[in-house]
Structures are given as structure tokens and as C-alpha cells.
Amino acid sequence: MGLLPEDSSEHLVKRVIGLPGDHVVCTDPHGPVSVNGVAVVEPAHLEPGAAPCR
């Protein structure tokens, strides 16, 4: 898949949901992630049945 090995010194960013200064919260494993008090609508990139905050 092109993912980096565990011993790599590189970073792998899968997605960015907040920027410096943003307040990102996930309080419920079945609820939405919120950024600055606004729920993030998870697009179709989640697998069916996957929880957005797992």
C-alpha cells in the first residue's frame, strides 16, 4: 500500500482534521469528532461499520 515501515524515521499523515490552535475533541467512541465545537461530518472514506472515534 505504500505505507512506511514501523522503524522508519518518516511521518505518515493519513488526514488532517485540525490546525494549530484548533480544539479537537472525541468524547464518545460512537459519536462524531468535533473541531472548535462543530461536529465533523465523516465522509464515505470510513469503512462500513467503523466508528469515527476509534
N, CA, C and O atoms as a printed pandas DataFrame, in Angstrom:
     atom_number atom_name residue_name chain_id  residue_number  x_coord  y_coord  z_coord
0              1         N          MET        A               1    0.818   -1.201    0.000
1              2        CA          MET        A               1    0.000    0.000    0.000
2              3         C          MET        A               1    0.854    1.253    0.000
3              4         O          MET        A               1    0.323    2.355   -0.140
4              5         N          GLY        A               2    2.146    1.116    0.152
5              6        CA          GLY        A               2    2.989    2.296    0.180
6              7         C          GLY        A               2    3.110    2.915    1.555
7              8         O          GLY        A               2    3.596    4.039    1.675
8              9         N          LEU        A               3    2.679    2.208    2.611
9             10        CA          LEU        A               3    2.808    2.733    3.969
10            11         C          LEU        A               3    4.239    2.530    4.451
11            12         O          LEU        A               3    4.912    1.580    4.052
12            13         N          LEU        A               4    4.688    3.423    5.301
13            14        CA          LEU        A               4    6.055    3.343    5.805
14            15         C          LEU        A               4    6.194    2.238    6.843
15            16         O          LEU        A               4    5.251    1.974    7.588
16            17         N          PRO        A               5    7.348    1.591    6.905
17            18        CA          PRO        A               5    7.568    0.574    7.934
18            19         C          PRO        A               5    7.649    1.205    9.323
19            20         O          PRO        A               5    7.912    2.400    9.456
20            21         N          GLU        A               6    7.419    0.389   10.360
21            22        CA          GLU        A               6    7.409    0.892   11.736
22            23         C          GLU        A               6    8.717    1.558   12.127
23            24         O          GLU        A               6    8.702    2.528   12.885
24            25         N          ASP        A               7    9.841    1.069   11.635
25            26        CA          ASP        A               7   11.129    1.612   12.040
26            27         C          ASP        A               7   11.569    2.817   11.197
27            28         O          ASP        A               7   12.700    3.283   11.329
28            29         N          SER        A               8   10.692    3.316   10.344
29            30        CA          SER        A               8   11.018    4.461    9.502
30            31         C          SER        A               8   11.076    5.728   10.346
31            32         O          SER        A               8   10.316    5.878   11.302
32            33         N          SER        A               9   11.963    6.620    9.997
33            34        CA          SER        A               9   12.054    7.898   10.710
34            35         C          SER        A               9   11.144    8.947   10.082
35            36         O          SER        A               9   11.172   10.113   10.476
36            37         N          GLU        A              10   10.344    8.539    9.114
37            38        CA          GLU        A              10    9.427    9.447    8.437
38            39         C          GLU        A              10    8.069    9.460    9.136
39            40         O          GLU        A              10    7.732    8.521    9.858
40            41         N          HIS        A              11    7.298   10.508    8.926
41            42        CA          HIS        A              11    5.943   10.612    9.458
42            43         C          HIS        A              11    4.946   10.212    8.379
43            44         O          HIS        A              11    5.167   10.459    7.193
44            45         N          LEU        A              12    3.871    9.605    8.791
45            46        CA          LEU        A              12    2.803    9.251    7.872
46            47         C          LEU        A              12    1.534    9.951    8.348
47            48         O          LEU        A              12    0.998    9.598    9.398
48            49         N          VAL        A              13    1.050   10.924    7.605
49            50        CA          VAL        A              13   -0.162   11.651    7.947
50            51         C          VAL        A              13   -1.276   11.112    7.069
51            52         O          VAL        A              13   -1.227   11.221    5.844
52            53         N          LYS        A              14   -2.290   10.525    7.713
53            54        CA          LYS        A              14   -3.395    9.942    6.955
54            55         C          LYS        A              14   -4.453   10.982    6.619
55            56         O          LYS        A              14   -5.067   10.927    5.553
56            57         N          ARG        A              15   -4.668   11.928    7.523
57            58        CA          ARG        A              15   -5.567   13.041    7.254
58            59         C          ARG        A              15   -5.375   14.086    8.333
59            60         O          ARG        A              15   -4.927   13.775    9.437
60            61         N          VAL        A              16   -5.706   15.297    8.022
61            62        CA          VAL        A              16   -5.596   16.400    8.965
62            63         C          VAL        A              16   -7.005   16.884    9.260
63            64         O          VAL        A              16   -7.762   17.201    8.343
64            65         N          ILE        A              17   -7.362   16.943   10.559
65            66        CA          ILE        A              17   -8.700   17.427   10.903
66            67         C          ILE        A              17   -8.647   18.717   11.704
67            68         O          ILE        A              17   -9.683   19.334   11.950
68            69         N          GLY        A              18   -7.452   19.134   12.115
69            70        CA          GLY        A              18   -7.321   20.370   12.866
70            71         C          GLY        A              18   -5.976   21.017   12.586
71            72         O          GLY        A              18   -5.024   20.356   12.170
72            73         N          LEU        A              19   -5.915   22.291   12.815
73            74        CA          LEU        A              19   -4.697   23.054   12.633
74            75         C          LEU        A              19   -4.246   23.593   13.985
75            76         O          LEU        A              19   -5.022   23.551   14.940
76            77         N          PRO        A              20   -3.023   24.096   14.100
77            78        CA          PRO        A              20   -2.574   24.650   15.375
78            79         C          PRO        A              20   -3.579   25.671   15.912
79            80         O          PRO        A              20   -4.012   26.571   15.192
80            81         N          GLY        A              21   -3.939   25.518   17.175
81            82        CA          GLY        A              21   -4.909   26.403   17.812
82            83         C          GLY        A              21   -6.324   25.860   17.815
83            84         O          GLY        A              21   -7.167   26.348   18.568
84            85         N          ASP        A              22   -6.606   24.853   16.987
85            86        CA          ASP        A              22   -7.938   24.238   16.983
86            87         C          ASP        A              22   -8.099   23.340   18.196
87            88         O          ASP        A              22   -7.120   22.807   18.718
88            89         N          HIS        A              23   -9.325   23.177   18.639
89            90        CA          HIS        A              23   -9.662   22.312   19.768
90            91         C          HIS        A              23  -10.409   21.105   19.208
91            92         O          HIS        A              23  -11.574   21.203   18.822
92            93         N          VAL        A              24   -9.710   19.947   19.169
93            94        CA          VAL        A              24  -10.272   18.721   18.602
94            95         C          VAL        A              24  -10.686   17.811   19.748
95            96         O          VAL        A              24   -9.890   17.549   20.650
96            97         N          VAL        A              25  -11.946   17.319   19.721
97            98        CA          VAL        A              25  -12.485   16.505   20.806
98            99         C          VAL        A              25  -13.169   15.265   20.251
99           100         O          VAL        A              25  -13.880   15.318   19.248
100          101         N          CYS        A              26  -12.936   14.152   20.928
101          102        CA          CYS        A              26  -13.656   12.909   20.641
102          103         C          CYS        A              26  -13.979   12.294   21.996
103          104         O          CYS        A              26  -13.120   11.660   22.610
104          105         N          THR        A              27  -15.204   12.474   22.465
105          106        CA          THR        A              27  -15.561   12.023   23.800
106          107         C          THR        A              27  -16.366   10.736   23.809
107          108         O          THR        A              27  -16.511   10.105   24.856
108          109         N          ASP        A              28  -16.889   10.340   22.666
109          110        CA          ASP        A              28  -17.750    9.162   22.587
110          111         C          ASP        A              28  -17.251    8.294   21.432
111          112         O          ASP        A              28  -17.163    8.777   20.303
112          113         N          PRO        A              29  -16.919    7.015   21.688
113          114        CA          PRO        A              29  -16.387    6.176   20.606
114          115         C          PRO        A              29  -17.356    5.970   19.441
115          116         O          PRO        A              29  -16.944    5.507   18.378
116          117         N          HIS        A              30  -18.617    6.301   19.620
117          118        CA          HIS        A              30  -19.603    6.152   18.546
118          119         C          HIS        A              30  -20.090    7.499   18.031
119          120         O          HIS        A              30  -20.912    7.557   17.115
120          121         N          GLY        A              31  -19.590    8.573   18.612
121          122        CA          GLY        A              31  -20.034    9.904   18.217
122          123         C          GLY        A              31  -19.045   10.573   17.286
123          124         O          GLY        A              31  -17.991   10.016   16.980
124          125         N          PRO        A              32  -19.385   11.762   16.839
125          126        CA          PRO        A              32  -18.525   12.459   15.896
126          127         C          PRO        A              32  -17.328   13.122   16.583
127          128         O          PRO        A              32  -17.365   13.401   17.782
128          129         N          VAL        A              33  -16.296   13.364   15.831
129          130        CA          VAL        A              33  -15.177   14.200   16.264
130          131         C          VAL        A              33  -15.657   15.633   16.096
131          132         O          VAL        A              33  -16.338   15.954   15.122
132          133         N          SER        A              34  -15.300   16.500   17.048
133          134        CA          SER        A              34  -15.659   17.909   16.859
134          135         C          SER        A              34  -14.395   18.754   16.833
135          136         O          SER        A              34  -13.422   18.477   17.535
136          137         N          VAL        A              35  -14.436   19.780   16.014
137          138        CA          VAL        A              35  -13.340   20.731   15.892
138          139         C          VAL        A              35  -13.905   22.097   16.218
139          140         O          VAL        A              35  -14.792   22.600   15.529
140          141         N          ASN        A              36  -13.382   22.690   17.275
141          142        CA          ASN        A              36  -13.853   24.001   17.734
142          143         C          ASN        A              36  -15.360   24.003   17.991
143          144         O          ASN        A              36  -16.051   24.979   17.699
144          145         N          GLY        A              37  -15.861   22.884   18.545
145          146        CA          GLY        A              37  -17.265   22.786   18.916
146          147         C          GLY        A              37  -18.205   22.411   17.782
147          148         O          GLY        A              37  -19.417   22.345   17.990
148          149         N          VAL        A              38  -17.679   22.165   16.593
149          150        CA          VAL        A              38  -18.509   21.811   15.440
150          151         C          VAL        A              38  -18.207   20.365   15.057
151          152         O          VAL        A              38  -17.056   20.007   14.811
152          153         N          ALA        A              39  -19.259   19.531   15.009
153          154        CA          ALA        A              39  -19.079   18.126   14.646
154          155         C          ALA        A              39  -18.557   18.009   13.215
155          156         O          ALA        A              39  -19.015   18.708   12.311
156          157         N          VAL        A              40  -17.588   17.108   13.031
157          158        CA          VAL        A              40  -17.033   16.846   11.706
158          159         C          VAL        A              40  -17.869   15.739   11.074
159          160         O          VAL        A              40  -18.015   14.656   11.642
160          161         N          VAL        A              41  -18.414   16.020    9.900
161          162        CA          VAL        A              41  -19.192   15.019    9.177
162          163         C          VAL        A              41  -18.192   14.103    8.473
163          164         O          VAL        A              41  -17.460   14.531    7.581
164          165         N          GLU        A              42  -18.173   12.831    8.891
165          166        CA          GLU        A              42  -17.232   11.883    8.317
166          167         C          GLU        A              42  -17.697   11.484    6.925
167          168         O          GLU        A              42  -18.812   10.987    6.767
168          169         N          PRO        A              43  -16.865   11.692    5.922
169          170        CA          PRO        A              43  -17.246   11.313    4.556
170          171         C          PRO        A              43  -17.209    9.803    4.368
171          172         O          PRO        A              43  -16.934    9.053    5.305
172          173         N          ALA        A              44  -17.483    9.382    3.174
173          174        CA          ALA        A              44  -17.594    7.964    2.856
174          175         C          ALA        A              44  -16.263    7.219    2.916
175          176         O          ALA        A              44  -16.228    6.029    2.606
176          177         N          HIS        A              45  -15.161    7.877    3.304
177          178        CA          HIS        A              45  -13.887    7.156    3.353
178          179         C          HIS        A              45  -13.798    6.192    4.527
179          180         O          HIS        A              45  -12.869    5.386    4.583
180          181         N          LEU        A              46  -14.745    6.253    5.471
181          182        CA          LEU        A              46  -14.772    5.282    6.573
182          183         C          LEU        A              46  -15.324    3.963    6.081
183          184         O          LEU        A              46  -16.243    3.921    5.264
184          185         N          GLU        A              47  -14.744    2.873    6.597
185          186        CA          GLU        A              47  -15.266    1.554    6.252
186          187         C          GLU        A              47  -16.649    1.380    6.854
187          188         O          GLU        A              47  -16.910    1.919    7.930
188          189         N          PRO        A              48  -17.536    0.653    6.209
189          190        CA          PRO        A              48  -18.874    0.418    6.772
190          191         C          PRO        A              48  -18.755   -0.204    8.172
191          192         O          PRO        A              48  -18.047   -1.192    8.368
192          193         N          GLY        A              49  -19.453    0.388    9.125
193          194        CA          GLY        A              49  -19.439   -0.105   10.500
194          195         C          GLY        A              49  -18.308    0.445   11.351
195          196         O          GLY        A              49  -18.275    0.185   12.554
196          197         N          ALA        A              50  -17.374    1.199   10.768
197          198        CA          ALA        A              50  -16.254    1.758   11.521
198          199         C          ALA        A              50  -16.733    2.967   12.337
199          200         O          ALA        A              50  -17.488    3.803   11.841
200          201         N          ALA        A              51  -16.285    3.044   13.586
201          202        CA          ALA        A              51  -16.615    4.184   14.440
202          203         C          ALA        A              51  -15.669    5.324   14.139
203          204         O          ALA        A              51  -14.471    5.076   14.002
204          205         N          PRO        A              52  -16.135    6.572   14.026
205          206        CA          PRO        A              52  -15.275    7.679   13.681
206          207         C          PRO        A              52  -14.240    8.028   14.759
207          208         O          PRO        A              52  -13.247    8.689   14.454
208          209         N          CYS        A              53  -14.446    7.606   15.992
209          210        CA          CYS        A              53  -13.529    7.962   17.083
210          211         C          CYS        A              53  -12.748    6.773   17.634
211          212         O          CYS        A              53  -12.243    6.833   18.755
212          213         N          ARG        A              54  -12.645    5.720   16.879
213          214        CA          ARG        A              54  -11.984    4.549   17.480
214          215         C          ARG        A              54  -10.520    4.725   17.653
215          216         O          ARG        A              54   -9.844    3.821   18.144
